Structures are given as structure tokens and as C-alpha cells.
Amino acid sequence: MKDAVLITAGHKRIGKAIAERLSGAGYYIYMHHHNSEAEANDTLSKLAGDGEVLKCDLGQYDEVEKMISSCIHLKHVVNNASLFSADTLLNFHENSFQDHMNVNLRGPMQLARGLYKRLNENDRGSVINILDSKVFALNADYASYTLSKYGLFGATEMMAQALSPKVRVNGIAPGMTLIAEGQSEKSFELASHLNFNGAPINVNDIADTVLHLMKAQSINGTVIPVDGGQKLMNFTKDVVDVADGILDKN
């Protein structure tokens, strides 16, 4: 069997582009979804290679353990799935905070640990965590989401130390790539151009960077921004809110 890669939320958006790229490169795809079985099967059916669909609620510890234990010939994990909902440091509550931490931080850590345990001593694998460009330029918007991604940023370095040499752990921090749920086209058009390239991030650049990190044996504990230089702008608000504020004034 081919070397396999598990991609969380591999059936849509950035995860779909990653699945297409890695399948074309010859990897067996374990395509995770939460409650989108039909969409996941449809995406999988259109890939160049083989794979299978796995259902899991990443917020549930036991489900994550069961999923990772079911994957055979697994060599790589791409932690792409994210919970993204709005709260602030003034209105967050136990559920909003804990849900983000479970899905965006604890789940990826479990999957990285599970990969490590499944590899033989002489095997080598990798984990790629999909973060957010704002981990390089923090602002207080989307508080629980941002903190969970910042935690995964730190966990990337910690896991690179703890899991080496069997598992290399790296990350990618994308800028604005695809229109967000509930975002207007005008807001996306403006927000996605708020970087030094003046253009949305090409989703295929993210997928290509994932493949590069999987293959580049000398890269470990690194987070690569794929954001057109957005991190250098250091906005004091989330880029979507910056764009919406500009539109409200016009």
C-alpha cells in the first residue's frame, strides 16, 4: 500500500486543494469529515488516487483516538480542520473557549501523538499544522479562535522537539484565501487584497507548501507564512473587520 496521509476536513476549501495535490503526488488519502459524508465521498471520488473517508468529531477525545488508530500505513497528518466562530475577551464563555481549544489545539496534538505511536522506530513521518497568518501579528478579534491557533503555533515547536526524529512537525500560516461563511463578496475582495501582493492567497500555493514540508527532511519546527506579506502589516483588528470598517466608511 502507498504511504498514507490523514487530512482533517480534507473534503472542502483549503483541505480539498491539499487532498487533490497529495493524491496527485501518489499518497493514499484518509479524508476526515465531521458531518459531511456525502460531500467527502464526492470529493474523494474525484481524486487521482485511492483513499477512504473517516468520520470524527475532533472535539471528542475518544473519537480522535479511535480515528487515528484506524489508519494503516500512515506517514503524515495534515491538521487542516478549524473551528472558527466569533467571540471576544469580554464575552467568551466556557463552551466557546473550550470548543475552540478542543478542535483547534487538542485534536491536532492527539493526532500528532497518534502518528508517532504508530510509526516504527526506523520509520519517518511528518505533521503539518494549518495555522493563520495572525499568529505572527496578534489582534484581539475572534479571541478563542486566535488563542487556539496561537497555542497550536507553540505546540508545533514543542512537538517538533518531543516527537523527533520519527516525526517532523511544521506549520503553514495562510492569509486570506477563500471567502468566509457569511462574508460579503465586497468584504472578501477588499480583505483578500490587504497584503503586499495585493491579491488573495492562491490555495494551490498552500497545497504545494504542504507537499514540500512533507518531503523536505531538513525542515522541522518551522511555520511558513503563505500570506503575501500580510503579517508585516500588523493590523490591530482582524483583516476581515479591517475591510468591513473601510467599507462602512465608504
C-alpha positions, 0 to 999 in steps of 0.5 A: 500500500502507498504511504498514507496521509490523514487530512482533517476536513480534507473534503472542502476549501483549503483541505480539498486543494491539499487532498487533490495535490497529495493524491496527485503526488501518489499518497493514499488519502484518509479524508476526515469529515465531521458531518459531511459524508456525502460531500467527502465521498464526492470529493474523494471520488474525484481524486487521482488516487485511492483513499477512504473517508473517516468520520470524527468529531475532533472535539471528542477525545475518544473519537480522535483516538479511535480515528487515528488508530484506524489508519494503516500505513500512515506517514503524515497528518495534515491538521487542516480542520478549524473551528472558527466562530466569533467571540471576544475577551469580554464575552467568551464563555466556557463552551466557546473557549473550550470548543475552540481549544478542543478542535483547534489545539487538542485534536491536532496534538492527539493526532500528532501523538497518534502518528508517532505511536504508530510509526516504527522506530526506523520509520519517518513521518511528518505533521503539518499544522494549518495555522493563520497568518495572525499568529505572527501579528496578534489582534484581539478579534475572534479571541478563542479562535486566535488563542487556539491557533496561537497555542497550536503555533507553540505546540508545533515547536514543542512537538517538533522537539518531543516527537523527533526524529520519527516525526517532523512537525511544521506549520503553514500560516495562510492569509486570506484565501477563500471567502468566509461563511457569511462574508460579503463578496465586497468584504472578501475582495477588499480583505483578500487584497490587504497584503503586499501582493495585493491579491488573495492567497492562491490555495494551490500555493498552500497545497504545494507548501504542504507537499514540500514540508512533507518531503523536505527532511531538513525542515522541522519546527518551522511555520511558513507564512503563505500570506503575501506579506500580510503579517508585516502589516500588523493590523490591530483588528482582524483583516476581515473587520479591517475591510468591513470598517473601510467599507462602512466608511465608504 
